[in-house]
Amino acid sequence: MNSVLEHRNWRYATKKFDSNKKVSDEDLKTLLEATRLSASSYGLQPYHVIVVSDQEIKEKLKPASWGQNQVTDASHVLVFANFTDFGEELVDDYLDNVGTTRKVSVDKLKGYSDFMKSKLLELPSETKQNWTSKQAYIAFSNTMQAAAELKIDTCPMEGFQAEAYNDILGLNEKNLNAAVVLAVGYRSAEDETQHLPKVRKSKEELFTII
């Protein structure tokens, strides 16, 4: 089977992790670098990822995660938090990075800067938050697939109380909101879900080729 499809057939939303197995520092470093390299609109990456390995913090997060054991049994919990608001600094900081990385004068990037600011800064607050949340999901999805390539199991989680996560992790004062959570680790042999066939729509139902 094509390796691209093999990885995607191998992964599933892990319901029970082996709490004794931990992701190595090397694999975690690779996984986070894959996250860092994710695409985002304009390249702005308007989000932050909190990597939780501390067991006490995971225990605090569990009640805010509808009591799901994945949070406490997983090796790490990755919380993808979107910016709740932004101003010119989002674009300015990015273009400073562009100038440094590509050795380009920031003055030469003014046209691009003005264009981005004209499209983003006047958006309503709710639209801004919706957009930054979508960007976090792009990185989240890329991380999940990178984990599958490393044969690291994951469980994507939307079943949690964002407000409680924000309080526990101190996100409110950082202009961040917990958008989506990814539990990361290794499947337990007792997780029967891993043996179930994948259920997806047929190609005919899902795709329209024009």
C-alpha positions as CSV (number, residue, x, y, z in Angstrom):
1,M,0.0,0.0,0.0
2,N,1.1,3.6,-0.7
3,S,2.8,4.8,2.5
4,V,0.7,8.0,2.5
5,L,-2.4,5.9,2.7
6,E,-0.8,3.3,5.0
7,H,-0.1,6.0,7.7
8,R,-3.7,7.2,7.5
9,N,-5.2,3.7,7.7
10,W,-3.0,3.0,10.7
11,R,-4.0,5.9,12.8
12,Y,-7.3,6.1,14.6
13,A,-8.7,8.1,17.5
14,T,-7.1,6.3,20.3
15,K,-9.5,5.7,23.2
16,K,-7.1,4.0,25.7
17,F,-3.5,4.9,25.9
18,D,-0.8,2.8,27.6
19,S,0.2,5.1,30.4
20,N,3.5,3.4,30.9
21,K,4.8,4.3,27.4
22,K,6.2,7.8,26.8
23,V,7.1,9.6,23.6
24,S,10.9,10.0,23.5
25,D,12.4,13.4,23.6
26,E,13.7,12.9,20.0
27,D,10.3,11.9,18.6
28,L,8.6,14.8,20.4
29,K,11.2,17.2,19.0
30,T,10.4,15.9,15.5
31,L,6.7,16.1,16.1
32,L,6.9,19.7,17.3
33,E,9.1,20.7,14.4
34,A,6.5,19.2,12.0
35,T,3.9,21.4,13.8
36,R,6.1,24.4,13.4
37,L,6.4,23.8,9.7
38,S,2.7,23.7,9.2
39,A,1.1,25.9,6.7
40,S,-1.0,28.9,7.8
41,S,-2.7,31.8,6.1
42,Y,-0.1,34.4,5.0
43,G,2.4,32.4,7.1
44,L,1.3,34.3,10.2
45,Q,0.7,31.3,12.6
46,P,-1.8,33.2,14.9
47,Y,-1.7,30.5,17.6
48,H,0.4,28.9,20.2
49,V,0.8,25.2,21.3
50,I,1.1,24.3,24.9
51,V,2.8,20.9,25.4
52,V,1.6,19.3,28.7
53,S,3.6,16.4,30.2
54,D,3.3,17.3,33.9
55,Q,1.0,14.7,35.4
56,E,-0.5,17.0,38.0
57,I,-1.6,19.5,35.3
58,K,-3.0,16.6,33.2
59,E,-5.0,15.5,36.3
60,K,-6.4,19.1,36.6
61,L,-7.3,19.1,32.9
62,K,-9.2,15.8,33.1
63,P,-12.4,17.1,34.8
64,A,-12.4,19.9,32.1
65,S,-12.2,17.2,29.5
66,W,-15.4,15.5,30.3
67,G,-13.5,13.0,32.5
68,Q,-11.8,11.4,29.5
69,N,-8.9,9.2,30.5
70,Q,-6.9,10.0,27.4
71,V,-5.8,13.3,29.0
72,T,-4.2,11.6,32.0
73,D,-3.0,8.3,30.3
74,A,-1.4,9.9,27.2
75,S,2.3,10.7,27.2
76,H,1.7,14.4,26.3
77,V,-1.3,16.6,25.8
78,L,-0.9,19.3,23.1
79,V,-3.3,22.2,23.5
80,F,-3.6,24.3,20.3
81,A,-4.6,27.8,21.4
82,N,-5.7,30.5,19.0
83,F,-5.1,34.2,19.4
84,T,-8.2,35.9,20.7
85,D,-7.3,39.2,19.2
86,F,-4.5,40.8,17.3
87,G,-3.3,44.1,15.8
88,E,-0.5,45.4,13.6
89,E,2.1,43.5,15.7
90,L,1.0,40.2,14.2
91,V,2.0,41.3,10.7
92,D,5.0,43.4,11.9
93,D,6.5,40.6,13.8
94,Y,6.1,38.2,10.9
95,L,7.7,40.5,8.4
96,D,10.6,41.2,10.8
97,N,11.1,37.4,10.8
98,V,10.9,37.3,7.0
99,G,13.4,40.1,6.7
100,T,15.8,38.3,9.1
101,T,15.4,34.8,7.7
102,R,15.5,35.8,4.0
103,K,17.9,38.7,4.5
104,V,15.5,41.2,2.9
105,S,15.0,44.8,3.9
106,V,11.7,45.2,5.7
107,D,11.1,48.4,3.6
108,K,10.8,46.2,0.5
109,L,8.0,44.2,2.2
110,K,5.9,47.3,2.9
111,G,3.5,46.6,0.1
112,Y,2.8,43.0,1.4
113,S,2.5,44.4,4.9
114,D,-0.1,47.0,3.8
115,F,-2.0,44.3,1.9
116,M,-2.2,41.9,4.9
117,K,-3.2,44.7,7.3
118,S,-5.9,45.9,5.0
119,K,-7.4,42.4,4.9
120,L,-7.1,41.5,8.6
121,L,-7.0,44.4,10.9
122,E,-10.6,45.7,10.3
123,L,-12.2,42.3,10.7
124,P,-14.8,42.1,13.5
125,S,-13.5,40.5,16.7
126,E,-15.6,37.4,16.2
127,T,-14.3,37.0,12.7
128,K,-10.7,37.4,13.9
129,Q,-11.2,34.6,16.5
130,N,-12.8,32.3,14.0
131,W,-10.0,32.9,11.5
132,T,-7.2,32.3,14.1
133,S,-9.0,29.1,15.3
134,K,-9.1,27.8,11.8
135,Q,-5.3,28.4,11.5
136,A,-4.8,26.4,14.7
137,Y,-6.8,23.5,13.2
138,I,-4.5,23.4,10.2
139,A,-1.5,22.9,12.5
140,F,-3.4,20.5,14.6
141,S,-4.2,18.3,11.6
142,N,-0.7,18.4,10.3
143,T,0.6,17.3,13.8
144,M,-1.8,14.4,13.9
145,Q,-0.6,13.1,10.5
146,A,3.0,13.6,11.4
147,A,2.5,11.5,14.5
148,A,1.1,8.7,12.4
149,E,4.2,8.7,10.3
150,L,6.2,8.3,13.5
151,K,3.9,5.5,14.6
152,I,2.8,7.7,17.6
153,D,-0.9,7.4,18.5
154,T,-3.2,10.4,18.9
155,C,-6.7,11.3,20.0
156,P,-8.1,14.5,18.6
157,M,-10.3,16.1,21.3
158,E,-13.0,18.8,21.1
159,G,-14.8,17.5,24.1
160,F,-13.4,19.9,26.7
161,Q,-14.3,23.1,28.5
162,A,-12.2,25.8,26.9
163,E,-12.8,28.3,29.7
164,A,-11.5,25.8,32.3
165,Y,-8.4,25.0,30.1
166,N,-7.8,28.7,29.7
167,D,-7.8,29.1,33.5
168,I,-5.7,26.1,34.3
169,L,-3.1,26.9,31.7
170,G,-3.1,30.7,32.3
171,L,-4.1,31.4,28.7
172,N,-6.5,34.3,29.2
173,E,-3.7,36.8,30.2
174,K,-1.8,35.6,27.2
175,N,-4.5,36.5,24.6
176,L,-5.0,32.8,23.9
177,N,-8.0,30.4,23.9
178,A,-7.8,26.6,23.8
179,A,-9.2,25.7,20.4
180,V,-8.6,22.0,20.1
181,V,-6.6,19.3,22.0
182,L,-4.4,16.4,20.8
183,A,-3.6,13.6,23.2
184,V,-0.3,11.9,22.2
185,G,1.1,8.6,23.2
186,Y,0.8,4.9,22.4
187,R,-2.3,2.7,22.2
188,S,-3.0,0.2,24.9
189,A,-3.4,-3.4,23.9
190,E,-6.7,-3.3,25.6
191,D,-8.1,-0.6,23.3
192,E,-10.5,-2.6,21.2
193,T,-11.2,0.4,18.9
194,Q,-7.9,-0.2,17.1
195,H,-9.2,-3.4,15.6
196,L,-12.4,-1.9,14.1
197,P,-12.5,-1.2,10.4
198,K,-12.5,2.5,9.4
199,V,-15.9,3.9,8.6
200,R,-15.7,6.7,5.9
201,K,-18.0,7.9,3.1
202,S,-17.4,6.3,-0.3
203,K,-15.4,8.2,-2.9
204,E,-18.6,8.6,-4.9
205,E,-20.4,10.2,-2.0
206,L,-17.5,12.4,-0.9
207,F,-16.0,13.8,-4.1
208,T,-17.3,15.6,-7.1
209,I,-14.8,15.7,-10.0
210,I,-15.5,18.6,-12.4
